[in-house]
């Protein structure tokens, strides 16, 4: 049993999570390589004209506005996902999660699974800045990562898991890289 926004639930489906404004940016990004940037951002929530037809002009305009507000630079919202860099592709996935999260009027929680795993230093910095910007806009940001220095830089609160169970909960200032590694591996950090 858990509670979300005052609602007590025993379980939740993926659709139920989306309906409540909870979405994710997966490690594999889940982009459709042959689709353009705007189509990837609005996948499944395309703006419609007359309730029937995808309003592509509006979709590209809103995609450009959203990417601009996130500080993301693309050659064009018409560029295919397959032609973009790793950081640009990750930014598309973030924008898509943001659109899905805000379209529901729900909580605004975005979970990131290893958000910088395949990125270079510069691209990682940009994604971390995007995540921090979302946090500053009062989105709940959940980051699942093995990059402990990044977690300690970004997180307000940390939950360390070992074997699928929480072994420590606390604020970032209450722990260190060494203590996190020790807890993850089952070693007593204060022994």
C-alpha positions, -999 to 999 in steps of 0.1 A, spaced: 0 0 0 13 35 -9 -1 70 -12 2 94 -41 -13 128 -39 -36 118 -11 -48 87 -30 -41 53 -13 -32 26 -38 -22 -11 -36 -8 -12 -70 -5 10 -101 -4 3 -138 19 21 -162 -12 40 -175 -22 48 -140 13 63 -134 11 84 -166 -24 96 -156 -10 109 -123 19 127 -140 46 101 -133 68 93 -162 104 81 -170 134 86 -191 148 51 -197 184 42 -202 177 31 -237 157 63 -243 129 46 -262 131 69 -292 117 60 -326 148 64 -347 129 72 -380 107 99 -364 117 135 -362 124 153 -330 89 168 -326 72 134 -333 93 118 -306 86 145 -281 48 143 -286 46 105 -292 12 94 -280 1 129 -270 1 146 -304 -18 179 -306 -48 174 -328 -67 196 -352 -105 191 -353 -100 162 -329 -88 140 -358 -56 151 -375 -22 156 -360 -15 194 -361 21 191 -372 27 228 -374 16 233 -338 36 202 -327 68 215 -343 62 250 -328 55 236 -293 85 213 -296 108 242 -305 94 263 -276 99 235 -251 134 226 -263 143 263 -262 130 266 -226 152 237 -217 182 252 -234 184 224 -259 198 232 -293 189 209 -323 195 215 -360 157 214 -364 126 198 -348 123 180 -382 157 163 -377 154 125 -373 163 111 -340 188 88 -356 208 118 -368 212 134 -334 241 132 -309 237 112 -277 231 143 -256 205 157 -281 187 123 -281 187 122 -243 173 158 -243 145 146 -266 136 118 -241 136 144 -213 113 167 -233 90 138 -240 88 129 -203 81 165 -195 53 167 -220 37 135 -207 41 146 -171 26 181 -175 -3 170 -199 -20 152 -170 -22 179 -145 -7 153 -121 22 153 -98 51 160 -122 75 133 -113 101 122 -138 123 91 -131 157 90 -148 173 56 -153 211 60 -156 207 94 -173 243 99 -182 256 64 -187 264 66 -224 273 103 -225 305 123 -226 314 149 -200 299 179 -218 267 161 -226 264 146 -191 268 182 -177 239 194 -199 216 165 -188 224 171 -152 217 208 -156 183 198 -173 175 176 -143 185 203 -118 163 228 -138 133 205 -135 139 201 -98 141 239 -94 107 241 -112 92 219 -85 92 187 -105 100 156 -84 132 141 -100 140 105 -92 175 95 -105 186 59 -105 223 59 -110 256 41 -102 275 74 -107 278 83 -70 296 116 -74 268 128 -97 242 116 -73 259 134 -44 261 166 -66 224 166 -77 203 149 -51 185 164 -21 178 130 -6 194 96 -13 182 61 -10 208 33 -12 196 -1 -23 213 -34 -19 196 -66 -30 164 -47 -38 160 -34 -3 166 1 11 197 0 34 200 38 39 179 69 35 192 104 41 203 137 28 233 141 6 253 161 32 249 131 56 271 107 35 301 105 13 312 85 -18 330 60 4 300 55 27 277 50 -2 300 24 -18 303 6 16 265 5 21 259 -7 -15 284 -35 -10 272 -45 25 302 -32 44 296 -13 76 308 22 67 317 30 103 336 -2 111 
